[in-house]
Every structure is written in structure tokens, then in C-alpha cells.
């Protein structure tokens, strides 16, 4: 983030760095927490991932969906402020079109005139920044929760847990290393 004259500027490069960090570090950590528990010094699959997988390719029941949501909420609460911001940036990137449509509908945004375009970009940028700094008041917190729940379900759907044997843990670890970007 670059600050000039008390204004906060996010360049495309900075945005991409933050999103990459979210995907390669924060989401990877979340997948480990969701997938494994250490029992007697040995990695085992969590009850939650097995339960969610039992519904694939269909969506889980309301009860299981609630468990996924509770896991995501708990995980988000455990994150540092900066890791949370990284997740928020990733959510904004995935939901950009939705937020742009909402902003465009608020005013007469005839963007023919270059000056109006710059004014709109500045106002829209402030709107997005406001979402990051106050996610509970905006839809960002809910969008983030929904996106992460969908992410976990999509990840689980890509796994083959039909037979859990000595190779399953290695298979899941490899899937996490390969990345699961929805």
C-alpha cells in the first residue's frame, strides 16, 4: 500500500502480491487445519472433511454446512489482522464484478468523460478500501465467509476419500501443495 498526500493507493502489483500471499500461505494453512488433526503424533483426517466428503458431489446438509461455516469463522478469528486483510483482498478480487455493479447502480455513472471516469475510480476505490477496513458493516465479511466455505467444499470434492488407507494422507498433502484455486 502506498500513501501519497494522506491517500491510500493500492497498485495492481501490490494487490497481486497480497492475493498471492493469501492463496499460497493463508489458504494453505486453512486447508491443513481443515484436513488434518494430529493424533498421537500422527496426521489423521478430520471428522469434518470426512463428513463433507460423504456428500460430494452434492452440497452438504444444513447441519454440515453450519459446521463448515463455524470452522471458517473460527479460522478467520484466529488470523492476525494482516492475514485477514489478505483474505479480504482475495475476496474483493473474486467479488469485484458484484461490487462494481452495486457501485454503478448508486449514481449516474456515465463514464464517457475522462474526468468522470477518474472520479468514479477514486470513489469506487474508496468504497473497496472502506469494505476492507470495516468488513462487518459491509457485505465483505459475509462474502468472505461464503467464498471460503465454497472453497473448502470445492477442495473436498476434488479429493478421493472413497478408500482411506496409508496413501490417503500423502494424496491430500499433494493436493494442498498443488493448490486448489476456485
Beta strands, then each sheet from edge to edge (+ up, - down):
strand 1: 2-4
strand 2: 7-9
strand 3: 36-39
strand 4: 42-45
sheet 1: 1+ 2-
sheet 2: 3+ 4-
end
